[in-house]
Amino acid sequence: MSNSGIYKITNQTNGKFYIGSSKHIDRRWWEHTNDLKKNKHKNPKLQHAWNYYGDAAFDFIVLENVAVDKLIEREQYYLTTFAPYKRNVGYNIGDKASGGDNFTHNPNKENILSRMTEANNVGHMHGKQHSADAIDKQKQKAIGRYTLSWFVAKHGEEVGVVKYAGRNKKLSDRKINHVYDNGLTGKKRGPMSDEMKRKISEQKKSFALRKKDFMVDLISGNFSGSQLRDKYGISLTSIKRYKRELN
């Protein structure tokens, strides 16, 4: 049997996968895992998923044993058929077979990174402000939300009553740390000061200029959340959100 062929690496947790080809398919899995464990894999999408889900989540199978001169042709067939280069499908970088998915030397590297960055910006309000009309609409929508009448109107009387009781039960069971006192207990914070608004705006503008570098560092997996926070002045909560959006 030929030692060359097409293989598939599957994340059993979310079903996403990577398809590749190799002249020495029995050695290729070792090469992948060796680079992934060292956090030096050239495919940032696969590396990030490996770091996030752990090695136990990934499975390696041979899809087809193929003669060396047919590798590219068959790899292209699988890429076209299953489209693992799509963000919600898999971890391949491009849609063209090349005998290896090398991000570092990929001729479309900047394009790929740009698309990933643009995807992360969808729906974000960086550098923007809601109009007074939009704010008023949101306030009006919030009136009466999660009350018993709200649940009944949304789900019907029988289901609404059950959901209302279930939500109140979850709220009452929450473990809240009442020991920590931030000094604001019982005090009205009032509107945000113009100075604070200015600082936040400057932070967002500064980050927008460095976001491309941030995404490269995030994808590389070489920095901890705290290191990224200190380097780019972005909260850990935001960093976790960007990580989730890459998966």
RAJOPE-V803057 format. One record per helix or strand of 2 or more residues. SS is the DSSP state (H for helix, E for strand). FROM is the first residue (numbers start at 0). TO is the last residue. Records with the same first field share a line. If there is no record, write none. Layout:
SS->FROM-TO, FROM-TO
//
This chain:
E->4-10, 16-21, 57-64
H->24-36, 43-52, 54-56, 67-81, 108-120, 131-141, 147-154, 156-172, 193-219, 224-231, 235-245
//
